[in-house]
Each structure stands twice: as C-alpha cells, then as structure tokens.
C-alpha cells in the first residue's frame, strides 16, 4: 500500500495512505502500529488518524531516516487481515428522553420514528477509526445512511459525559462533559477514560463497538 510522507514537526512524521475514509486502509495502519510498537527505536508515540500513521520520536535518539526505512520495510510485509480478529466492545445505552435530548428532533428531521432510530443505531458493530477531539472520544465509522443527520447549527456549551451522539455519517461517545455539536440520542454510564489505568482509554482504534439499548 503506497503512502506519502509529511513532516508535521521536526520530531513528528505523518505517513498518509489515502485521501478518503476507508476501513481497510485504517486496518492496515493499525497493523503497522502493532509492528512499530514491537520495535526498538524508542518512539515517543504512534497513533492512527482516519487514513494516516503519525509517529513522534526523539531526534536525539532516533534519526528520521530510520523511521522511514522501518515503515517502508513493514509496509511491504504480507499481512493476513483475516487473522486479525475483531474485538467487539458492548456499550449499554439509555436512548431518548433525558438521556438523548435530540432524539425527538432527529426523528423529525429524518422522518422516521424514535424506535426505528434506536433499532438502526444499535443493529450492528461500528469500527473505531481513531480516538480524538478529547481523550477517549471514539470516531466510529459505518453509520447507516438512514441516520445521516447534520450537526447542530450552534454547538452546545455543555454535553453530558457518556453522551452517545450522531453527526453526518458518524457516531461517537463523549467521554467527558464538554462542548460539542453532535446530536445526542442517548447516554452510557461506562467510564470511557480513566487516567489511573495503565491503558486509560476503554475504547481503542481498530476494535468495534456495539450499542445495546437498556
């Protein structure tokens, strides 16, 4: 799989594999991340975006060309995607009412019932492309076209922690109380991010998330 190299800073490289959102490209990137995490180049961080691999390193310990050579080598290795079993994390969700204050409005916008929205939204697992916006916030791909809904005209100043929301062709979960412009359809009581844990983020790139109505 071909890629372009971009120097973001003097110690951060981006390996761009595509200009579009593609699950297979993202899987490829996450496999590369697994390989890179096993190397001995003392990398500071390695993480994915939708279609890029971002590597941050210490220039005093590792040369730029070493990282590029390693990524080029790993990129050429044969990868059996069928051997990568999808981990599915079930997320319990209270939909609608005080938990999903936008569900009624979304129902009107889409001209389908609240029950249909819940059924469609919880009908399949969603692939986690990346974590961003705030620590632990998962960007989930594959939202059904029937639930495609624009963002709020004006973002909320405060979105409750655990809010399950949709925007355009994406769905996600707010791990903390924060501002946000996605439409809230439910809420989960799971703690998505705990800095006391060795791996603070409950949801990780490359796994799948399945919503379970309560």
Secondary structure, 3 states (H helix, E strand, C coil): CCCEEEEEECCEEEEECCCCCCHHHHHHHHHHHHHHCCCCCCCCEEEECCCEEEEECCCCCCCHHHHHHHHHHHHHCCCCHHHCCCCEEEEEEEECCCCCCCHHHHHHHHCCCHHHHHHHHCCCCEEEEEECCCCCCEEEECCCHHHCECCCCCCEEEECCCEEEEEECEEEECCCCEEECCEEEEECCCCCECCCCCCCECCCCCCEEEEEEC
